[in-house]
């Protein structure tokens, strides 16, 4: 990937950090309003084995700094709700001292009832959603990113990013641990700059949670499909992808594995494409183990992505220690080893070892 694409991905990367302990600001007559926030900074020491340089930075982790607002109002048998969240970089000051990047990743309304929930607005996509939301290093650092933004976590080394997109999505009520979500999303033009789409993008996710003799299990499968056409180049790109995973926890030990396969679909970040996207294959996987002992959690993580479209193979190994000072304050120590190879030439495009020491405050 060139630097421009890396920067665009860095600005866009990350997932929702809605805190369980959101601050309730108003609760009266069936109407509630609350706020939540997520703040973090890491001291990062990166050893670039290709350029043979070592660099020190103070950066964000995988999740940007975020503030969110939540609304709900009971209206008879329905509950109307909404969320807006604003994600900002702390690493843009030296590039543009008076212009801070603010990314609105969520701005939606919800209608809840006995039928389930309907969401209208902008939110993270369904494809790859649990792959990233259930990542054990979600609050860590992961693979390195661009200079001006977040790190990449395991985006491009195990899963794609569920790009926040305009959508209309239905979620079923819980059915004995089974949850189904399906929606139509604003399509991405993948057949070139003059492309058009006769139908929206379709995405869905099925999640199943159960307890099996004291083992908490979560299994999921998600996917997306769309067609993009260009009459100028007589091109039609049929994009499809599927993600899946399984996570098991017992007595503080968590084991997880997830993966994806895609055709004609960007395996890193779903965006409009300036040129026609060939219908080549990409796949990846992520395996993790974590052990929680009191206020400490040790995480081992390994992920790979192989992309014909992007002409790259990547892998990232992470070792992380997460320590809870309390429910609102966490410390993180992490060591990451990242490599990227250009498939067509076999040349190594990136080889970096990163130490990241961070602090997180959330409410």
Buried (B, 14 or more C-beta within 10 A) or exposed (E): BEEEBBBBBBBBBBBBBBBEEBEEEEEEEEEBBBBBBBBBBBEBBBBBBEEEEEBEBEBBBBBBBBBBBBBBBBEEEEBBBBBBBBBBBBBBEEEEEEEEBEBEBBBBBBBBEEEBBBBBBBBBBBBBBBBBEBBBBBBBBBBBBBBBBBBBBBBBBBBBBBBBBBBBBBBBEEEEEEBBBBBBBEBBBBBBEEBEBEEBBBBBBBBBBEEEEEEEBBBBBBBBBBBBBBEEBEBBBBBBBBBBBBBBBBEEEBBBBBBBBBBBBBBBBBBEBEEBBEBBBBBBBBBBBBBBEEEEBBBBBBBBBBBBBBBBBBBBBBBBBBEBEEEEEBBBBBBBBBBBBBEEEEEEBBBBBBBBBBBBBBB
